[in-house]
Amino acid sequence: MSSPSGPIALDNTLADAYRLLGQVYLWEKAHDRAIVQAERAVALAPNDADGYETLAKYSAGRAEPRRAFGSIRHAMRLNPRYPFF
């Protein structure tokens, strides 16, 4: 795959763009790449609960339950009004 285009090419500080790119990689079953993108999103926006939720989801998909559980607990601390899912 070529280097990312679109929002990431224009501004590589957009955490949401990395989360979305991770979702694309997840659909392609490229779990390792999805995790890398989620980690970038968390690094760019460490106080964003959605980034940790995304990292938890991708970690669970790679059968990393400890990491997934830790990430989702962190997301819940950042956003105490978290959605049911």
Secondary structure, DSSP 8 states (H G I E B T S, - for coil): -----THHHH-TT-HHHHHHHHHHHHHTT-HHHHHHHHHHHHHH-TT-HHHHHHHHHHHHHTT-HHHHHHHHHHHHHH-TT----
